[in-house]
Amino acid sequence: MILPKFSEGQIVGFIGGKGIIKNYRPELDSWIYLVEMPMGSEPEMGRVGYETMIWLSEVDIFPLFNTFSDEVLNRKQKNLAIAC
């Protein structure tokens, strides 16, 4: 089995948007990743659940930042979560 190309907390892009890797698991000869997209404004009917998460194949995603940028952004997100 090959090692995963992406890791938890990494910011990635894909056709249609960008998001953060929340989880991943092996599938056949590759990996699939649970990607959480940023939430937009709340719709009139309210939210039902995790409509901003999607499973994507490794070939469908790409890194958006280099490792240093990922570390800085992850720290900012963690500090923001702690502040909230």
N, C-alpha and C positions, 0 to 999 in steps of 0.2 A: 504494500500500500504506500502510495506517495504521501508526503506531508502536505497539510493544507497550505494554500497560497496566502490566505488571509487569516487574521486572528480577531478574537473578541475585542470590541471597542474600536476597531479600525474603521475609518471613514472611507466609504467606497462609492463609486458611481455606477450607474447602469442606464440603459435606454429608458428614459422617462423620469429619471430623478437621481437622488443620492440618499445615502443613509449610513447607519452605523451597524456593524456586525454585532449581533446579540448572541448568536449561537451558531454551531455548525456540526455537521455529521457526515460520515462517509456514505457514498452512494456509488455502487459499481466501481469504476476505476477513477473516481473523482470525489469531490466534496460538494455539498449543498450548504448554503448559508442562510440563516434567518436574519434579514435586514430590516431594521426599523427606520422608517422614513420620518422626517420632522412633521409634526401635526400642523395643519393649517388652521384657519379659524373654524370654530365649531359651527356645524350646519344647523339650520332652523329646527330640524327634527331631532337634534341631539346625537350623541355618539352611542354606538351599540357595543363596541369592544375594540379589539386591536386591529382596526382597519388599516393601520399604517405599517403593519408588518407583512413581509412576504418572503417565501423561500425562493432563492435563486441559485442556479447552477454556477459553479466557479467560472465557467467560460462566459457567463453573462455579466460579470462584474469586473471593475477595474479600480485600482487605488486612485484616490484623489489627491493625496498629499504624500510627501516623503515622510520618513520615520520621525524626524525631528518635529515636523509640523503636527503629526499625529499625537506625539507625546504632549506637546503644548496644548493642543485642543482638548485632549482627554483630561488633562489636569484642570483646565478651565471649566469643563463640563462637570467634573466631580466637585469642584469648589462651588459652582452654581447650585448643584443638587444639595450640597451640605447647607448652603445659605438659605435655601427654600425650606 
